[in-house]
Amino acid sequence: MNAEYPTTTDAGISGQVDETRPDLSNANVREDLALTGRCALVHLPSGRTCLLPLRHPGPCDFHGPAEAADVVSAGQ
């Protein structure tokens, strides 16, 4: 499978792929943070999450779960 061409299994339950965030089907992206416009990539060994804006230049800046929860609650 080529990641650039999602299959029907990549489309999720609704059968739709979000064209702006195709990475939401990726297990190491936090959906709640991604929906606030953040990178939301999770560093799996540490459980820390990148809180930088989507498609930020340079490397990710990972933060702990408490900081990520604060960003999610502020975005609601």
Legacy VTK file of the C-alpha trace (Angstrom):
# vtk DataFile Version 3.0
C-alpha trace
ASCII
DATASET POLYDATA
POINTS 76 float
0.000 0.000 0.000
1.233 3.477 -0.820
0.524 6.027 1.927
-0.212 8.724 -0.665
-3.127 6.722 -2.035
-5.428 5.697 0.829
-7.422 2.528 0.527
-10.977 2.075 1.734
-9.619 0.738 5.039
-7.756 4.021 5.541
-10.985 5.967 5.151
-12.294 5.102 8.590
-15.868 4.330 9.621
-17.490 7.180 7.701
-15.794 6.191 4.456
-14.369 9.703 4.080
-10.729 10.771 4.204
-10.102 14.266 5.552
-8.212 15.907 2.679
-6.655 18.496 5.004
-5.481 15.940 7.591
-4.998 12.532 5.965
-2.670 11.677 8.876
-5.624 11.387 11.284
-5.831 7.681 10.457
-2.249 7.309 11.730
-2.080 5.747 15.190
0.722 8.063 16.342
-1.233 11.302 15.736
-3.523 12.541 18.530
-6.815 13.327 16.832
-8.038 15.731 19.523
-4.909 17.879 19.158
-4.821 17.558 15.373
-8.319 19.003 15.179
-7.040 22.141 16.951
-4.536 22.731 14.123
-1.500 21.261 15.872
1.061 18.801 14.501
-0.067 16.287 17.163
2.604 13.703 16.358
3.155 11.431 19.365
6.659 10.225 20.202
5.669 6.645 20.947
8.546 5.672 23.282
7.936 8.641 25.598
4.241 9.392 25.019
5.050 13.083 24.511
3.188 15.062 21.829
4.253 17.812 19.423
2.239 20.970 20.074
3.637 23.017 17.179
1.311 24.127 14.362
0.514 21.719 11.541
3.291 21.426 8.925
5.741 23.406 11.059
9.292 23.882 9.806
12.036 21.984 11.582
11.800 19.176 14.111
8.895 18.493 16.428
8.821 19.998 19.920
7.389 17.316 22.204
5.503 18.121 25.425
4.004 16.052 28.219
0.378 14.890 28.460
-0.641 17.675 30.894
0.444 20.391 28.462
-1.333 18.634 25.595
-4.527 18.420 27.657
-4.306 22.165 28.355
-4.101 22.887 24.607
-7.108 20.670 23.887
-9.208 22.272 26.618
-8.241 25.783 25.465
-9.239 24.913 21.898
-12.775 23.890 22.836
LINES 1 77
76 0 1 2 3 4 5 6 7 8 9 10 11 12 13 14 15 16 17 18 19 20 21 22 23 24 25 26 27 28 29 30 31 32 33 34 35 36 37 38 39 40 41 42 43 44 45 46 47 48 49 50 51 52 53 54 55 56 57 58 59 60 61 62 63 64 65 66 67 68 69 70 71 72 73 74 75
